[in-house]
Amino acid sequence: MANARSGSLATILFLFAFPAALHQGAAQEPVVSQNLVTDDVAVVEGETAIISCRVKNNDDSVIQLLNPNRQTIYFRDMRPLKDGRFQLVNFSDNELRVSLSNVSLSDEGRYVCQLYTDPPQEAYADITVLIPPGNPVIEAKDEVLSEGNETEMTCTAMSSKPAATIRWMKGDKELSGKPKVELTYDKMYTVTSRVTFTVSKEDDGVPVTCIVDHPAVKDFRARKNLEVQYKPEVKIVVEFPHGLTREGETLELTCEAKGKPQPQRVSWLKVDDDVPSHAVIIGGDLYIDNLNKSYNGTYRCVASNPLGESFDDYVLYVYDAPTTTPKPTTATITTTSITTSTQNPEASQDSRAGEGAPRTVDHAVIGGVVAVVVFAMLCLLIVLGRYFARHKGTYFTHEAKGADDAADADTAIINAEGGHTNSDEKKEYYI
């Protein structure tokens, strides 16, 4: 039993004494050989790092792994260092692979893969410990902005290793920031980025995003939505009529006003004149009944909020009222008949003319009837005149028949045909 204990003790002493002797002798001038290879490792704090020592052509030489202080972590498949975080993953003639769990910043440094040859061969694996930054913090100079003003925002990523980089996005547009890097007492880095830009009303509600890029984290960002106030936007909408505005109709206008803050006051006015006395204004709506041409002009809607006022104009032009087609009119004088009908082309084209509109009588029809009557009376007078003229000539022809050969007037009277004896047979006609 004593021999067994002495054998184990001898083995342990060999593990410590043999590397120490090698360090003092041949290890003083190690040779970097391509036959022994390893890889650098970057690991996030708290995670596990894998260190691999690989030999391309091994002649049964011993492989060991040393820490940055050149203490033996593994000699072949034996771990003399009392750190349970180191565990053997694989051991063969061509590879020694070791894992280091729960990595901390103190584990960072250069690890040595060593092959016992003459002279010894070495390869170096640098372990870099990555420490992600804390949650980014975004701050704005102004919480509420006004249209056209300039604002400034900052984003800070604290306590990272290595230093983080910061990018800015406003909506889908990238902004250019000015970074500032500070090294803290614990060898950590704090990065602050500052961005300045001018806002417009279109920026209201648009997110501004601070994006932090770091090897230890992905898609690390902070966001803040812009709140931009702006003066009203005004638009007049014609609700009725949908076509031409005509006399006697109703006009209905709606004033749409949008702003931030929302306009509390909307008013109507008529440029260079007064709004008709019977016009009705309810909020942003304007109603005018029974239109006529005296209402022509420019009507303006004005909206305001603390940032200013805006307006929109509507030009009113009232057209003539549409006329309807009158029914045909017939006039008859004795045997003469005259039919006259008139049609207003504008009335036939206006689809909004009322069917119950009052009908008017054309004065030309009445004039034509009177002319026909006068003409008929004149013709009748001419016919009667000619008739009376003919009867009067016959009376004078028979008055002195047989008296043409008398020597004097007395003889003519005596010799007149029929004489006085027949005087009672003569007849006279007076009209």
VEXDREN-277890 format. One record per residue: residue in three letters; x, y, z of N, C-alpha, C, O in turn. Coordinates in steps of 0.05 Angstrom, whole numbers, plus 5000, padded with zeros to 4 digits. Each point is the difference from the previous one (the first is absolute). Example, Ala and Ser with C-alpha at 12.3 -4.5 7.8 and 13.67 -1.06 7.14 Angstrom:
BEGIN
ALA526448865156498250245000501850245000502150005013;SER497250214973501650245001498550225014501050225004;
This chain:
BEGIN
MET501749765000498350245000501750255000499450204987;ALA502949785028501850235000501250044972500550224992;ASN500049564994501150024973498150134981500850164983;ALA496649785020497950134983499950305004499850154981;ARG500349925046499850295005502550144989499850224989;SER502549665014502550124990499950024970501150194988;GLY497649614998499850014971498250234991500750144981;SER497149895032498250234993501350265004499850184984;LEU501649855038501350255006502250054980500450234991;ALA500949565000502150044980498950094974501250174986;THR496449735007498750084975499350305001500550144980;ILE498449945042499350295003502450184998500050204987;LEU502149725028502550154998501050024972501250204992;PHE498649584993500950004972498550204983501150144983;LEU496249875022498350184984500850305004499850164982;PHE501049905042500850285006503050054994500750214990;ALA500949595016502950044996500849994971501850164992;PHE497049664992500849974972499550264984501750094986;PRO495850035016499650254985501750225010500950164984;ALA499649855043501750215010502849984989501250204992;ALA499949565008502749974989500050074971502050124990;LEU495949814996499950064971499950304996501150104980;HIS497550045038499750294997502750135004500750204986;GLN500949705033502650125005502049944978501950154997;GLY497749644989502049924980499050074972500150234991;ALA499049564996499350044972497750194996499850124979;ALA498449925041497750174997500850294999498350174994;GLN504149905012500850284999500050104972499650244995;GLU500749594986500050094972498149824984500849834985;PRO496650215019498149834987500050064970500750214991;VAL498449594994499850034971497149994992498549825008;VAL500750384976497350004989500049834975501350074980;SER497249725021500149814977497249984988498050025013;GLN502049944961497449964986498949725005497849934992;ASN503849905021499149735006498050005023498349825002;LEU501950395016498150035022498350244996501050234997;VAL496449745002498250224994497850025021499349805013;THR499650444989497750065018498550244989500850104979;ASP497149985034498350224990499550205022499849935024;ASP499950334969499250205019497049965006498549904984;VAL500750185040497349965009498950265011501350145015;ALA496349934976498550235011497549895013498449854987;VAL501250215038497849885015498750225017501350185010;VAL496049804991498550195016500349935030500049775007;GLU500350435009500349965029497749825010497750054995;GLY503149755021498149815011499549764983498749815010;GLU502350184966499649774983502549825001501850045016;THR498349764966502249805000501850044976499150034978;ALA503549965027502050014979501349734995500349845019;ILE500350104956501249744993502850064989500350164981;ILE501749715031502850044991500949734988499849795013;SER501250224962500849754987502950024991500850194985;CYS500949615024502849994991500249754981499449785009;ARG501550274966500049794980502849964988501450194995;VAL499349555002502749934989499549874973498549814998;LYS502950294982499649884973501549734998498949804992;ASN503750205016501649765000501349965027501950145007;ASN497049685008501049965028501849755001499449794989;ASP502950245024501949785003500049905029502149945012;ASP495550044999499549915028501050205020500549935023;SER499850334969500750215019497650075017497749964992;VAL502850155032497950075019498950284993501550184994;ILE495849845008498650264996499150105027498949845015;GLN501550424990498950115024498950284994500750134980;LEU497549975038498850264997500750175025499649915022;LEU501450344973500850185021498250255000499050084979;ASN500550035045498450255002501850244994502449974997;PRO496450285003501650244995502350035019502050134994;ASN497849765030502250015019502049774997501849965016;ARG497849884962501749774993499849785022502049865004;GLN495850125008499449775018498649794983498450054983;THR502549695024498949784984497149955008499349955023;ILE499050074956497149945004499649704996498849865017;TYR502250034960499849724995502749904989501250134983;PHE499749655028502349854990499049734990499249835016;ARG500950144958498649784987497150015009498650204995;ASP500349605018497249995009499750055030497949955011;MET504350155002499950055029500050305005501550154987;ARG496949945033499750285006501350065027498749955021;PRO503750154980501350065025498950265013500150035024;LEU498750164959498950255011497349955013498349874988;LYS501450235036497649955015497950224993499450175017;ASP499549824960497950184991497949834985500449924977;GLY497550025037498049824989498650104976498549864987;ARG501950405006498750104975501349894975498850014978;PHE503649895024501449884977499349714999500349855020;GLN498750064958499249724996501249894974500150144980;LEU500749615021501149874976497749924982498249865007;VAL501950244968498049934980501049774983498549824994;ASN504150194997501049784983503049995004501450215001;PHE499749555000502949965000500749774982498849785002;SER503250274981501149794982502850084993501050205010;ASP500449634974502750074993500250254983502150135000;ASN495749954988500050244982498450235010500150214988;GLU498649775035498350235010499749995030499649785012;LEU500550455000499350045027497950235000500650234994;ARG496949705013497850205000498950035028499249815013;VAL500750444997499250065027497950224999500150184983;SER497949805035497950215002500450165026500849895021;LEU498550374977500150185023497250125003499150164983;SER499549765039497350105004499950255017501950075014;ASN495850074984499550245016502450194998501250085020;VAL499450004956502350174995499650275012497850114998;SER504350005014499950275011502250174987501749894986;LEU498350365020502050184988502849935009501950054985;SER498449835038502749925010501149774984502449945002;ASP496049924983500949774985501250094973501149834985;GLU498750425009500950104974503149994999501350065020;GLY499849874957502949994996500949804979498349904985;ARG504350055015501249824980500549735013501649985019;TYR497249814970500449735009502049864981500150064976;VAL501449755035502249884985499549704996499649855020;CYS500550074955500049714994503049934995501450124984;GLN499549685031502949935000500349704993498649835011;LEU503350124971500749724992502949955008501850144992;TYR498649655025502649945010501849874979499949764995;THR501650414992502049914980502650145007500150165019;ASP501849804965502650135005500850154975500949884980;PRO498950385020498850175021497049985001498849904981;PRO499950185041497149985002498650194980501150204992;GLN496549715000498450164981497650125015498949885019;GLU500450374973497850135014498150134979500950084978;ALA496649945030498050154984498350155021499749915022;TYR499250324970498750185019497150054992499350054977;ALA499049935043497150054997499350235018500249985025;ASP499050254963499150235015497049985006498449984982;ILE500950035044497250015008499250295005501250135017;THR496849954969498950275004497249975012498349874990;VAL501450275033497449995014498450244991500850235003;LEU496749714987498250214991498050075022498749825011;ILE501150434994498050095020498050184986500750224991;PRO496849695007498050164985499350265016500250005025;PRO499050214961499250245014497349965014498549824994;GLY501050375024497350005013497950104980500750084977;ASN496849915031497950094982500550294992500650175016;PRO499349884957500550284991497850195011497749935003;VAL503250315003498250205010499950234980502150114993;ILE495549964998499650214981498650245013498049965015;GLU503050284981499050245013499650214978501550034982;ALA496350135022499450224981500250265015499250035023;LYS501850174963500250275011497350115005499550145021;ASP498649824961497250105002498149774997500249844982;GLU497950145037498049794998497950064979499249824985;VAL500050435014498050094980501450214982501250195009;LEU498649764965501450174980498050164984497649924997;SER503350304991498450164982501149974972502449984996;GLU495750034985500849974972502150204992499850245006;GLY502449664981502150184991502350045021502050124993;ASN497649785031502150035020502149794999499549784989;GLU502950285022502249805001500049875027499650135021;THR501049614980500149865025502549835001501449964980;GLU499349955044502449845005499349765017498550025019;MET502649754974499549755015502749875005501950014983;THR498349855040502449855007499349715006497949955010;CYS504049884985499749715006502649915014502250064990;THR497649805032502349915015500049705004498049885008;ALA504349994986500549725005502249985020502350074994;MET497249835030501950005022501349735005498849794996;SER503750235014501449775011500149764982498949795005;SER502450244972500349784982503049964993501650185005;LYS498949584985502749944991499849814977498949785002;PRO502250304975501250254993497850234998497749955006;ALA503250284986498150234997497949944979500649894979;ALA496950185027497849954981500050234979501250215003;THR497449744975499550214980496950054999498449825005;ILE500950434990497250085001499250124973501450164988;ARG496349755002498850104976497350125006498749935020;TRP500450264963497450145004498249964975501050004977;MET496449965028498049984979497650175008499049995022;LYS500150174958497550155004498049894979500250064976;GLY497949775034498449854981501849814985501349835013;ASP498750194960501749824984502450164989501449904982;LYS499250335029502250174991502250005022499450045023;GLU503149914968502249995019501050295005500350154981;LEU500349915044501150255008502949975008500949795007;SER500650434991502850005006500450115028499350235006;GLY501849615012500550085028503050055005501749934985;LYS498850215038502750065008500749845025498950065022;PRO502849724976500549835024502250125017501750154992;LYS498249775034502150065019500549765017498149895012;VAL504450014990500749765014501650075025501950164999;GLU497349725024501450055025500849735012498549815001;LEU504050175009501049765013499850045030501050205011;THR497549625002499550035029502349875016501849884989;TYR498150155037502149915018500349694999502249905005;ASP495649964989500149705000500549904971499349774994;LYS502050404990500749924972497649944983500149834982;MET497650295025497649984983499750254983501350215006;TYR497049774974499650234982497150095001498149845001;THR501650425000497350134999500050174975501750184996;VAL496349774986499850154975497450165000497949915007;THR502450354986497750184998500050124971502050104991;SER495749884997499750114973497950225001497949975013;ARG502650254972498250235000499250064971501750004982;VAL495750055014499050064973498250255001498550045019;THR501650124960498550254998498550004973501249944980;PHE496350145021498550024975497650195003499350065023;THR499550024955497750185000497549844994500049824983;VAL497950245031497549844997498050154983500050254999;SER498249604989497750114985497549865010500149825016;LYS497650274974497549895009499849704992498649855013;GLU502850074965499949724992501549825019499649765000;ASP502050365018501549845020498449935024500949855017;ASP496750264986498449945024499449715001498949884982;GLY501849995040499549725004502249824989499849755003;VAL502250364983502149844987501949905022500950175016;PRO499949584984501949905021502950084992500849974977;VAL500750115044502950044997501349775016499449975024;THR502349874962501149765012503050025003501450094982;CYS499649845042502849985005500849704999499049845016;ILE502750094966500849724996502949965009501850144991;VAL498649675028502649955011501249744988498749795001;ASP503650244987501449774988502349925018501750165007;HIS498449585000502149895017500349704995498049874994;PRO504450035007500349714994498549825019499449774993;ALA500050335031498749825020496950014997498749825012;VAL500250374974497150014999499150064971501650104984;LYS495949845010498950054974497350155003498549955018;ASP501150254964497550144999499350135028497949975011;PHE504150174999499750145026499250294994501650144988;ARG496149945020499150274991498150125020498849875017;ALA500950404981498150155016498550184980501150084980;ARG496449995027498350154981498450215015499349975023;LYS500350254962498450225011498550134977501150074980;ASN496249965024498450114979499950315003499950115022;LEU500250024955500050294999497150115004498149884990;GLU501750335024497450145003500450294989501350165013;VAL497549894964500450254986497350154998498149894991;GLN501950365018497650164998500250184975502250094993;TYR495549964993500150164976497350154997498049925011;LYS502150304973497650164997498049854982500849814986;PRO496750285014497949844986500449984970501250174987;GLU497749625002499749964971497050024994498549855012;VAL500750334970497250054995499349934971501550054981;LYS496149825017499049934973496950025000498749915018;ILE500350234962497150044997498949784981501049964978;VAL496949905031498749794984497250094993498550085018;VAL500749904956497350074992498249755003500349814986;GLU497950215033498149785004497750014981499049794991;PHE500050455003497750044981500150284989500750195015;PRO498749854960499349804979502649874989502250095005;HIS497349704979502249854989500850114972502149924989;GLY496250255000500550124974500250305003501150115018;LEU497650034962500050295001498250105022498049885006;THR502750355005498350135020498250194986500950184985;ARG496549795018498050164985498250155020499849945023;GLU498950264966498250175016497849825011498949824987;GLY500450245039497949865013500949755014498449885016;GLU504050034979500949755013501450055027500150235009;THR500849555004501350025026502949934997500849814986;LEU500950345027502949955001500849895027499350125021;GLU502149664979501049885025503049954999500849834983;LEU500750305033502949975001500949895027498950085021;THR503249754979501149905025503050075001501549954981;CYS499350165041502850075004501449795017499349955023;GLU502749914965501549795014502750125009501550094983;ALA498949915043502550125011501449795018498749885017;LYS503950094978501649815015502550135009501450134984;GLY499349845041502550115011500749875026498549835010;LYS503850255001500849895026501150235017502250104993;PRO496449985028497549895009497750054981500150184983;GLN497749675020497850024982498850285002499650105022;PRO499750034955498950275001497450005016498249844995;GLN501550355024497650035016498150204988497650005007;ARG503350164975498350224988500249994970502250024989;VAL495549954998499850014971497950214993497749995010;SER502950204973498250224993499850034970501849934985;TRP495950195006499450054972499850314996499050145018;LEU501949954959499750284993499950024970500849824985;LYS498250415005500050064972501950224994499950215012;VAL502049744970502150194994498850264988498449984981;ASP502250255030499150264991497050045002499050174986;ASP499749685030497150045003499149845024501649865013;ASP495850164993498949865023498749744991498949984977;VAL501149825040498649754995497050064999499150155017;PRO499449744964497150054999498749965027500749825015;SER497450364991498850015027498549745007499949925023;HIS499049944957498549765006501749754999499049785002;ALA503750254994501849774999500149875028499950155020;VAL500449594981500149855025502749885002500949854982;ILE500550205041502649895005499949825025499350105022;ILE501349654975500049815022502749865001500649834983;GLY501150265036502749895001501650074975500450234994;GLY500449564991501450054975498349984976501150004978;ASP496250005025498249974977498650274995499350155018;LEU500549914955498750254991497749934982500349854981;TYR497250255025497649954984498950274991499750195015;ILE499849834959498750244988497749904983500449864980;ASP497150225027497649924985499350214979500850235003;ASN497749694977498850184980502150184989500050255003;LEU501949634983502350154989499150204979498149954985;ASN503250285014499750184977502750124994502049965015;LYS498250204963502650094991501250215018502450054998;SER496150075020501250195018501849865021501650135014;TYR498249604988501749855018502749934988501749885014;ASN498850184961502549934987502350135016499850225010;GLY502449634991502450105013501749775011499549774994;THR502550315022501949805012499449965029499950195016;TYR499549564991499449935028502549865012501149824987;ARG499650265037502649905012499449875027498550105016;CYS502849664987499949865026502850045013502049954988;VAL497950145037502550065015500049825025498149995015;ALA504249874990500349835024502750085013501950074986;SER498149925041502450095014500549825024498149885011;ASN504450104998500849885025502450165010500850194988;PRO500449735035502250175011502450034982501550195004;LEU498849654975502350034982499550184976501850064985;GLY495750025011499350184978497349944988498549845011;GLU500950294967497449964987500549964970502050084988;SER496049785000500149944971497250034989498050015016;PHE501750014958497450044988499949874973502049934988;ASP495550035002499549904973497750164989498250085014;ASP501849974959498050174987498249834981500949814988;TYR496650285010498149894981498750234984498850185013;VAL501449824961498950214983497249914991499749804986;LEU498350365022497249944993499250164976500350245000;TYR498649634979498850134977497349874995499849764994;VAL498150405008497349904998499150034971500150234989;TYR499049564999499050004972497050045000498749985021;ASP500250094955497250044997498549745006501049784997;ALA496550275014498349765006499249874974499650144980;PRO500249605019499249864975497050064994498450025019;THR500949994955497250044992499049744988501649834990;THR495750135012498849754990498650054973499550244993;THR499949564992498750024974497050045003498749835012;PRO500150404978497150055003498449824982501049904980;LYS496550055027498249844983499350154975499850255001;PRO499749614976499350144975497450165004498149915014;THR501850334973497650185002498750014973501350054980;THR496049925019498550014975498050235000498550035019;ALA501550134959498150234997498549964975501249944979;THR496150105021498349964976498350254995498650095018;ILE501650024958498350234992498549914975501149944980;THR496250055023498249904979501149734990499849805015;THR501250204961501149744989503049995001501249824989;THR500150385025502950015001501049895027499050085021;SER503049744978501049875025503150045000501349934980;ILE499750175042502950045004500949865024498950045022;THR503149794975501249855023502950085004501649994981;THR499150115043502750095005501149865025498649995021;SER503849914977501349875024502950095000501350024980;THR499750045044502850095004501349815020498749895018;GLN503950084978501549825018502650135007501550104982;ASN499149905043502650125010502149785000499749815016;PRO502350214967502149785000501349965026500849785007;GLU499550435009501449985026498449825019501149855016;ALA496150184981498349855018500249704994499949835018;SER500550114956500249714993502649885009500249765003;GLN501850415000502649895008500349985030501749855010;ASP496750315005500450005029498349785013497650004999;SER503849805011498649775012498850065027498449855010;ARG502350385002499150065027497650194999499250105021;ALA499749974955497650184998497649865011499549774995;GLY498950375021497749885013497749964981499550174983;GLU499049615019497849954983497650175007498350054982;GLY501550055042497750165008500550294998498650165013;ALA503349944970500650284998497750144985498849874983;PRO500650395023497850144987500550034970502350044992;ARG495649934991500150024971499350284991498250135012;THR503249984968499650274991498850004971500649814985;VAL497750395008498750034974501750184982500750225009;ASP499949694967501650164982498450244990497949954988;HIS503150295015498650244991499950014969498350134989;ALA503649744998500050004971497549864989498950084979;VAL500249725035497549864991497650195002498450014981;ILE501450135040497750195003500250224978497950064989;GLY504550045006500250204979499249904973498850144984;GLY501949615010499349884974497049974997498850054979;VAL499849875043497149984999498750274995498250024983;VAL502750195031498950274996500450094971498250124988;ALA504249835001500650084972498149874980499050134982;VAL500449615023498249864982497250125001498650044980;VAL500550035045497350125003499850264985498150064986;VAL503950125018500050264987500049974969498550144986;PHE503249675005500049964971497349914989499250084978;ALA499549745036497349914991498050224999498450024982;MET501750165039498150235000500550194977498150104989;LEU504449955005500650184977499049884974498950154984;CYS501549605012498949874976497050024998498950064978;LEU499749915044497150025000499150294993498050034985;LEU503350175026499350284993500450064971498450144988;ILE503849765000500550044972497749884983499150134981;VAL500149635025497849874985497450155002498750054980;LEU500650045044497550165003500150274986498050094989;GLY504350035010500350264987499649974970498650164988;ARG502549635001499649964971497149944994498950084979;TYR499849785038497249934996498250255000498450044982;PHE501950145037498450255001500650184977498350144990;ALA504249875001500750174978498549924975499150164984;ARG500749585011498649904976497150075001498950074979;HIS499749915043497250065002499550304997497950074988;LYS503750115021499750284997500250084971498550194993;GLY503049714990500350064971497449934985499350164983;THR499449645023497649924987497750205005498450054983;TYR501550065041497950205007500350254983498050104990;PHE504350015007500350244984499649954971499350184985;THR501149595005499649934971497150024993499350094978;HIS498949825039497150004994498750265008497650024995;GLU503750165018498750245011499050184977497750105002;ALA503949964977499350204980499849884972500650134980;LYS498549635019499749874974497850144983497850055010;GLY502850034964498150144982500250305001498450134986;ALA503349985030500250295002502550104987500650245002;ASP500949614985502550094988499550184976501750174995;ASP495949814990499550164976498450245005499350154981;ALA500149915044498350245006501650254997502450015003;ALA496150224988501350254996500750145026502050135001;ASP496449845018500650135026499149815022499149784996;ALA501350325028499549835024497149935003499449775008;ASP498950414987497249945003499149794981498549825007;THR502450214968499349794980501149735008498749804996;ALA503750215015501349745008498349865021499849765000;ILE499150405018498449885022497449894988499149795008;ILE499850364973497449914989500549754983498449825000;ASN503950184986500549774981501349765014500649804988;ALA499950235037501349785013498349754999497650015000;GLU503749764998498749754995498249945024500849985023;GLY496749984969498049945020498650245010497849985010;GLY503450264988498850245009499350005029500949825015;HIS497450384994499350015028497949805007499649935023;THR499149964956497949815006501249745011498649855014;ASN503850114980501249755009501950055024501749835007;SER498150395004501950065022499749835024501949965015;ASP495749944989499749835023501249724997500149845018;GLU500750104956501349744996503050005005501349795002;LYS499750465000502950015005500749935029498550075018;LYS503749804984500849925027502950105005501749994983;GLU498750095041502750095007501049835024498549915018;TYR504050044981501349835021502250165014501750124987;TYR498149885038502150145016501449805019498749845013;ILE503750184986501649825017501350175022501449895017;
